[in-house]
Amino acid sequence: MQERLDVLRIVPQVVLDAGCGEGDDLLALQQRYAKARMIGLDVSAAMLALAKALAAVKSPWQRWIGQFFRKDRTSLFQADFAATSLPNDSVDLLWSNLALQWHPQPFSVFQEWYRIMRPEGALMFSCFGIDTFKELRDAFALIDDAPHTLAFADMHDVGDQLLAAGFPSPVMDRETITLTYENAKDLVADVRAFGGNPLIQRRRGLLSRAQGARVMQALETMRDPNGFMPLTVEVVYGHAFKFASTRGVKDEAVVRFVKRG
C-alpha cells in the first residue's frame, strides 16, 4: 500500500498510523516523511510494546531503523479507533493498513477519523473484504448456521459509510489474493494466526470431533486441479480527503470504484 502514497501532493506534518501493530508501517512512513511527527495507535498494549522494543534492538541495521522511533518524533499510545482522544483537526495523513476490520463499528471509526483529520488531510486505508476466508465459511456452513469467521464488509458498503461520515468523494478498489495449501490443517492454522476475532455472536461450545472432521473434509473437496486448497483474501483499499469546506459538496458526493488492472 505504500506505493499509493506516491500520488499524494501533501507534505504532512502529523501522520497517524491507526492500528500500527509492531510498527513496520510506522518505520516506512517515517522514512518517507522524515520531518513529520508520527503517531502510532493500537488497541493492543502487547503490539505497542513490540513497537517500542524496536528502539532497543542491538544489531547495527536495527539500531539504524530504531532511530526513527526517537521520542521527539514518534508517539505510541493505546486507544480505540473510534475514541482516539486526539484533538479536532490535528492529523494531516491518516494511515491504516489491515486494521479496520477488527473494529465492530467501522462507521464510528470513520466519524472519529473525520473529526481528527485536518482540512485537506488525506485518509488512506485497507481492510479485508467480504470474500476473505469464503472457503472456510462455506465449510463451516455444513455443520451449523453460527458465524465462525468475521463477516467482512463489502467494498460498496465501506464506501457508503465513508460518505455518511463526511468524506465527500472516496475512491475504493480491491484486490483478490488466493493462498494455496497442501493440507487443511495448515489452512486453518493460518486463519487463526490472522488474529483479532471480535465476533459478537460467537458459537457456544467447542466443535465435536465429528464436526471438525466434516469441516476438514469440506476443505478437501475444494482442492484445485493442481491439488492445492485455496484460501481467498480480498483486500479493500480506500482513500479520501477531508475538504476544507463541504458547502455544495454533499449534493454531488459520490463513491468512485476503481477496477484494478
WONOR-V774913 format. One line per field, one symbol per residue. phi: phi as a letter, one per 30 degrees, with the letter a starting at -180 (. if undefined). psi: psi as a letter, one per 20 degrees, with the letter a starting at -180 (. if undefined). A space follows every 50 residues. Layout:
phi: ???
psi: ???
//
This chain:
phi: .eddddddcdcdcbcccdjdhdjddeddddddcdcddcbcbadcdddddd dddedcdcdeddddddddcdddbbbbacadecadiddehcbdbccbchbe ddddbdddddddddddddeidccbbbadcdddidddddddddcacddcbd ddddedddddddeddkddbdcbabbcccdbbdbdddddddddddihbddd cdddiddddddddddddddddcededjcddbdbccccbbabcddbcdide dcdaccccddd
psi: ihhiihipiqnqhpppoolicijghgghhhhgmhiqpppppqiohgghhg ghihijrhqgghhgghhikqhiipppqprphjmhjqqqliphoopoolhh iipimhhhghggghgiqqpjqqpprqrqrhipkhghghghiihrjqpirq nqqqhhhgghhgghiiohmqpqrrpppoqqqhqhghghhhghihanmlpg mqpprqqrhgghhhghhghhijqrhjjqpqopopppqqqrqoqhpjpihh hjpqpppppp.
//
